Every structure is written in C-alpha cells, then in structure tokens.
C-alpha cells in the first residue's frame, strides 16, 4: 500500500491545496473499488485513482464520447468540466465497475450508442442530452422505460442550418466547386461552359418542411427576390406567409413541378422516410436542383442516383446521406452534378458552443429535479 500512497501523494496534495479535502472514507472507498480492477492496466488504474477522488466531490458525473471523430470538440470540454465530472467512453469501457453507479447523464454528440446494454449498465442514469434537433438515432420509448429523460437542442441550430442550405443552393447553382477545381487544375484554356450556372435571384424555391429552419431559409431567400413555395403539414398564418412572400402548396406535387430549387427541411419520421423517390424526382424540372439539409433517409438515394445519371433533374446538393459518411465507391461521389458534404449543418464555432451550453442547461435541470427546457417525448 505504501508505494501506491507515495505515488499518488502529489495528486492528493494538489486536491488538498485546492481546498477539496477528500475524507478518509472517500479514500478508503477508492481503494476498495480499486481492488475490483485486477484486470485493468496500470495506466487505467492510475487514471481511475485520480478520477476517483473527483467522483467523490460535488460535481455530478457524466458520460461523454472521447474527443475525436464522434466526440465533442476539445475546445468545448471546459464548458462541461465547469459543471460536471467528465468520464470519457474509453475510460468507462476499461473500468465499468467503478463508473457505472456514478454516471447520471450522457452527453450525446454522435456517440456513444444508447442501447439497452448501456442503459442497463447505468442504474443511476437520469438524462440523455442530445446535441442537435434530430433524435431519429435514439429509441426514446426504450430510454424512457428506464426512467431516463431525453433532451435535444432546438432553436440554437436554426440559423446555421438555414445558412448552409443557402450555401448549398448558391454553390450548386453557380457551380462553385467546378470553378474551384478548374482554378486548381493544370489546364490553361478557360472554357466558360464549364462554370455556366443558373440564376438564384428571381428563381422559384420550393421548401418542403416549413418549421423553424424552413422559415429561416425563406427569410434568406426573400433577400434574393426568390419566389417561395412551401409544403408543410400545417399551413403558416397569412401574416407569416406575407412576411416572406411564401405561397402554400397543399399537394407536394405542385411544389415539385413549379420549383427551380427544392429544399428538404423535414424531420425524419415514418411519414418522411424516402419522401422523395423516383415518382417525385420525375415531377421535378430537368433544370432543377434537389437540396437536402434534413436527413439522408428522406431521399431514396438509389432513385436519386438514377435521376441524376439520366438527367431527370439537373443536380443535387446534399449535407446529409445514408450512411454517413458514404462509402468511397458510392456512385453519388463520382457524379459531377452533385455536391456532398459531411453533415456540416450546425458545424460552426458559435452554434456548436450554444449547443453544448444548451445540453448543460437541460442536464442540470433534470439532475436538479426540474423539467428540462427541451425534453423530447415519444
């Protein structure tokens, strides 16, 4: 025991110096728990012991994906650490025995996968705080059956997502990718036809899904003097329509036939799954462009590839696909009349920070016994 105490004395001294005095019982509990970790590596043991002292403090414990491809960006971790003791998924996987009983919330940023096994392993879990609006990747009835609430971050994502929709429309219409690639190429003979695009100003934009984000898109399109059509479950008020110059299409077919650009801004649900298929694409103008900033499964991708190859529609600009990312040999990636982004809708510094802050607000509300501002129900 003495070598272990000697090894961790600087750690304890730092905590003591900060005024965070762990009780003798807390230290004893740490070694009792450590006795269960015979199969953990020495690195895991040292990490465990250091974090064990933190777990005995007042900050609630949360599970967060290890920063990387599927985790919250490192620059936002201090926002979480201000309120919580952060346990990363890699640590949890190594030493579940120690952390399982202490974790009260999952901060979900693409990962981890919240399935039955994870829920069963976290007996004191109270909330899954999702970053972003879409929750189609979560089995909410299953999560709720464990007495766990689900929250998301609406509203804070609206502007960034609408901005990206406009960016995709402009990039596709004015062939910015082709122009950029030509500038990088070794060719010196400029061919205007390579970058011959379509006007956005004065064109007709059809918005499918006139919720918060769809309406933000309409506000922006208004600045381009676009004619705006929209299809939605519920018709907007006359005042709202007048403010952006939007006209309601009760039937989606009418919108598809009249629009130069069709933008998808709907939630993924059984009703919107493959909402745009071969029949719908055939109704669109041969000069039209499909823009998707909703979810990949709203579009039948096989039908889309066929329509693009045959010239049924002029082009597509996609922020979302299925799966994400697409396999490198997927036919969509080889088509010159397609722009594919890696789901960048909310990927700005300001919006991402607001999302993390909103996740913190929702989590603290649940842990304090209050209704979370953004609870998602089945």
C-alpha positions in Angstrom: 0.0 0.0 0.0 2.9 2.5 0.8 4.2 2.6 -2.7 0.7 3.4 -4.0 0.2 6.1 -1.4 3.6 7.6 -2.2 2.8 7.5 -5.9 -0.5 9.4 -5.6 0.6 11.8 -2.8 1.2 14.6 -5.3 -2.3 14.2 -6.7 -3.8 14.2 -3.3 -1.7 17.2 -2.3 -2.9 19.1 -5.3 -6.5 18.5 -4.4 -5.9 19.3 -0.8 -4.2 22.5 -1.8 -7.2 23.5 -3.8 -9.3 23.1 -0.7 -11.0 20.0 -1.9 -10.3 17.7 1.1 -11.4 14.1 0.4 -12.5 12.3 3.5 -10.7 9.3 4.8 -13.9 7.3 3.9 -13.6 8.5 0.3 -10.0 7.4 0.0 -10.9 4.1 1.6 -13.7 3.6 -0.9 -11.3 4.4 -3.7 -9.0 1.5 -2.6 -11.9 -0.8 -2.1 -13.1 -0.2 -5.6 -9.6 -0.4 -6.9 -9.4 -4.0 -5.6 -12.1 -4.9 -8.2 -9.9 -3.7 -11.0 -7.5 -6.6 -11.2 -7.8 -6.9 -15.0 -7.2 -3.2 -15.6 -3.9 -2.0 -16.9 -1.6 0.2 -14.7 -2.4 3.2 -16.9 -6.1 2.5 -16.3 -5.5 2.1 -12.6 -3.7 5.4 -12.3 -6.3 7.2 -14.3 -9.0 5.6 -12.2 -7.5 6.6 -8.9 -7.0 10.2 -10.0 -10.6 10.4 -11.2 -11.9 8.5 -8.2 -11.1 11.5 -6.0 -13.0 13.8 -8.3 -16.0 11.5 -8.3 -16.3 11.9 -4.5 -16.7 15.7 -5.0 -19.9 17.6 -5.6 -20.0 17.7 -9.4 -22.3 15.1 -11.0 -20.7 12.6 -13.2 -21.5 12.4 -17.0 -20.5 10.1 -19.7 -19.1 11.7 -22.9 -17.6 10.3 -26.0 -13.9 10.6 -26.1 -12.9 13.7 -28.1 -12.3 12.8 -31.7 -14.4 12.0 -34.8 -17.5 11.3 -32.8 -16.9 13.3 -29.6 -17.4 16.9 -28.6 -14.6 19.1 -29.8 -11.8 19.6 -27.2 -12.3 23.3 -27.2 -15.8 22.8 -25.6 -14.8 20.3 -22.9 -14.1 23.1 -20.3 -17.8 24.1 -20.6 -18.7 20.6 -19.4 -16.0 20.4 -16.8 -17.3 23.6 -15.2 -20.4 21.7 -14.1 -19.6 18.0 -14.2 -17.0 15.4 -13.7 -16.4 14.1 -17.2 -15.9 10.4 -17.8 -14.9 9.5 -21.3 -16.3 6.4 -23.1 -12.8 4.9 -23.3 -12.3 5.1 -19.6 -15.8 3.8 -19.0 -15.2 0.8 -21.3 -12.0 -0.1 -19.4 -13.4 0.3 -15.8 -17.2 0.0 -15.9 -17.2 -1.3 -12.3 -16.1 2.0 -10.9 -18.0 4.4 -13.0 -21.3 2.6 -13.6 -23.0 3.7 -10.4 -21.8 7.3 -10.5 -22.9 8.4 -14.0 -26.1 10.4 -14.0 -26.2 11.8 -17.6 -25.0 11.0 -21.1 -23.9 14.0 -23.2 -24.6 12.6 -26.7 -22.6 14.1 -29.6 -22.8 11.5 -32.3 -21.7 8.9 -29.8 -22.0 6.8 -27.7 -24.8 4.5 -28.9 -27.5 4.5 -26.3 -28.8 0.9 -26.4 -30.3 -1.5 -23.9 -26.9 -2.8 -22.7 -25.7 0.7 -21.9 -28.9 1.7 -20.2 -28.8 -1.5 -18.0 -25.2 -0.8 -17.0 -26.1 2.7 -15.7 -28.5 2.3 -12.8 -28.4 6.0 -11.8 -28.8 7.5 -15.3 -31.3 10.3 -15.4 -31.0 12.0 -18.8 -29.6 11.6 -22.3 -28.8 15.1 -23.5 -28.6 15.0 -27.3 -26.7 17.7 -29.3 -28.8 18.9 -32.3 -32.5 18.6 -33.1 -32.8 15.2 -34.8 -33.3 12.2 -32.4 -34.1 9.6 -35.0 -31.0 7.7 -33.8 -32.5 7.3 -30.3 -35.0 4.8 -29.2 -36.9 7.2 -27.0 -39.6 4.7 -25.7 -36.8 2.4 -24.7 -34.8 5.1 -22.9 -37.9 6.4 -21.2 -38.7 2.9 -20.0 -35.6 3.1 -17.8 -36.9 6.3 -16.2 -34.5 8.4 -18.3 -35.4 11.6 -20.0 -34.2 12.7 -23.5 -33.5 16.3 -24.5 -32.3 18.0 -27.6 -31.1 21.5 -28.6 -33.7 23.1 -30.9 -33.7 26.8 -32.0 -30.0 27.3 -31.4 -29.3 25.3 -34.6 -31.8 27.1 -36.9 -29.6 29.9 -38.3 -26.5 27.8 -39.0 -28.6 25.1 -40.8 -30.5 27.7 -42.8 -27.2 29.4 -43.8 -25.9 26.1 -45.0 -29.0 25.4 -47.1 -28.5 28.7 -48.8 -24.8 28.0 -49.3 -25.5 24.7 -51.0 -28.1 26.2 -53.3 -25.7 29.0 -54.3 -22.7 26.6 -54.7 -24.7 24.3 -56.9 -26.4 27.0 -59.0 -23.3 28.9 -59.6 -21.1 25.8 -60.0 -18.5 27.0 -57.4 -17.0 23.5 -57.0 -16.3 23.2 -60.7 -14.8 26.7 -60.7 -12.6 26.0 -57.8 -11.4 22.7 -59.3 -10.7 24.4 -62.6 -8.6 27.0 -60.8 -6.5 24.2 -59.2 -6.1 22.2 -62.5 -3.2 22.4 -64.8 -5.4 23.5 -67.7 -4.9 27.0 -69.0 -7.6 27.1 -71.6 -10.6 28.6 -69.8 -14.0 27.2 -71.0 -16.9 29.4 -69.8 -19.3 26.4 -70.3 -17.5 24.6 -67.5 -18.9 27.0 -65.0 -22.1 28.0 -66.7 -24.7 28.0 -63.9 -28.3 29.2 -63.1 -29.6 32.4 -61.6 -30.7 32.2 -58.0 -32.2 35.7 -57.9 -35.8 35.6 -59.2 -35.8 31.7 -59.3 -38.5 29.7 -57.6 -37.6 27.9 -54.3 -39.8 25.1 -53.0 -39.3 24.4 -49.3 -40.6 21.1 -48.0 -40.9 21.5 -44.3 -41.7 25.0 -43.1 -40.8 24.7 -39.5 -38.3 27.0 -37.7 -35.4 26.2 -40.1 -37.6 26.1 -43.2 -38.9 29.6 -42.3 -35.3 30.8 -41.7 -34.5 29.6 -45.2 -37.5 31.5 -46.6 -36.3 34.7 -44.9 -33.0 34.4 -46.5 -34.4 33.5 -49.9 -36.6 36.6 -49.7 -33.4 38.7 -49.9 -32.7 37.1 -53.3 -36.1 38.1 -54.6 -37.0 34.4 -55.0 -40.5 33.1 -55.4 -41.1 30.9 -52.4 -43.4 27.9 -52.4 -43.8 25.6 -49.4 -45.4 22.3 -48.4 -45.9 21.6 -44.7 -48.2 19.6 -42.5 -49.7 22.8 -41.3 -50.2 26.0 -43.2 -48.5 29.1 -41.9 -50.5 32.1 -40.8 -51.3 34.7 -43.5 -49.1 37.2 -41.7 -46.1 34.7 -41.6 -46.6 33.9 -45.3 -46.8 37.6 -46.3 -43.6 38.4 -44.3 -41.5 36.2 -46.6 -43.7 36.1 -49.7 -44.4 32.4 -49.4 -47.2 30.5 -51.1 -48.6 27.3 -49.6 -48.8 24.1 -51.8 -51.3 21.7 -50.2 -50.0 19.0 -52.6 -46.3 18.3 -52.8 -46.7 17.5 -56.4 -47.5 21.1 -57.3 -44.3 22.3 -55.5 -42.1 19.8 -57.3 -43.4 20.8 -60.7 -43.0 24.5 -60.3 -39.7 24.8 -58.3 -36.2 25.5 -59.7 -34.7 24.5 -56.4 -36.3 22.0 -53.9 -35.0 22.2 -50.4 -35.8 19.4 -47.9 -36.1 20.7 -44.3 -38.2 18.0 -42.6 -37.6 15.7 -39.6 -37.1 12.0 -40.3 -40.2 10.1 -39.4 -42.1 7.1 -40.8 -44.1 9.6 -42.8 -41.0 11.3 -44.3 -38.9 8.2 -44.8 -37.9 8.2 -48.5 -40.4 11.1 -49.1 -38.5 11.9 -52.3 -38.3 8.9 -54.6 -38.4 8.1 -58.3 -42.0 9.4 -58.7 -41.3 12.7 -57.0 -38.0 13.2 -58.9 -39.8 12.6 -62.2 -42.1 15.5 -61.4 -39.3 18.0 -61.0 -38.0 20.2 -63.8 -35.0 18.8 -65.7 -33.2 22.1 -64.8 -34.0 21.8 -61.1 -31.7 21.0 -58.1 -32.6 19.0 -55.0 -31.0 20.3 -51.8 -31.2 18.1 -48.6 -30.4 19.6 -45.2 -32.7 17.3 -43.3 -31.8 13.6 -43.0 -30.3 11.3 -45.6 -33.2 8.8 -45.4 -35.7 11.4 -46.5 -34.5 10.7 -50.0 -34.4 7.4 -51.9 -30.7 7.6 -52.8 -30.8 4.9 -55.5 -33.6 6.8 -57.2 -31.6 10.0 -56.8 -28.5 8.5 -58.5 -30.7 7.2 -61.3 -32.4 10.6 -61.8 -29.0 12.4 -61.8 -27.4 10.0 -64.3 -30.4 10.2 -66.7 -30.7 13.9 -66.5 -34.2 13.8 -64.9 -33.0 16.6 -62.7 -30.0 18.9 -63.1 -28.2 18.4 -59.8 -28.3 17.7 -56.1 -26.6 19.4 -53.1 -26.6 17.2 -50.0 -25.5 17.9 -46.5 -26.9 14.5 -45.4 -26.7 11.0 -46.8 -27.1 7.4 -45.6 -24.9 6.1 -44.4 -22.7 9.0 -43.2 -20.1 9.1 -44.5 -20.8 7.4 -47.8 -18.6 4.5 -48.9 -15.8 5.9 -51.1 -17.1 3.9 -54.1 -20.7 5.2 -53.8 -21.9 6.4 -57.2 -23.1 9.8 -55.7 -19.4 10.7 -55.1 -18.5 10.2 -58.8 -21.2 12.4 -60.2 -20.1 15.8 -61.3 -23.6 17.3 -60.8 -23.6 16.5 -57.1 -22.2 18.3 -54.0 -21.9 16.1 -50.9 -20.9 17.5 -47.5 -20.2 15.5 -44.3 -23.2 16.8 -42.4 -22.0 20.3 -41.6 -25.4 21.8 -40.8 -24.6 23.1 -37.4 -20.8 22.9 -37.6 -19.8 26.4 -36.7 -17.9 27.5 -33.6 -20.7 29.7 -32.3 -23.6 27.3 -32.9 -21.6 24.3 -31.5 -20.9 26.2 -28.3 -24.5 27.2 -27.9 -25.5 23.5 -28.4 -23.1 22.4 -25.7 -24.3 25.1 -23.3 -27.9 24.1 -24.0 -27.1 20.5 -23.3 -25.6 21.6 -20.0 -28.8 23.6 -19.2 -31.0 20.6 -19.9 -28.8 18.2 -17.9 -28.6 20.4 -14.9 -32.4 20.9 -14.9 -33.0 17.2 -14.8 -30.4 16.5 -12.2 -31.9 19.3 -10.0 -35.4 17.8 -10.3 -36.8 20.4 -12.7 -38.4 20.0 -16.1 -35.8 20.3 -18.8 -36.5 23.1 -21.3 -36.1 20.8 -24.3 -37.4 17.4 -23.3 -38.3 15.1 -26.3 -41.2 12.8 -25.8 -42.1 9.8 -27.9 
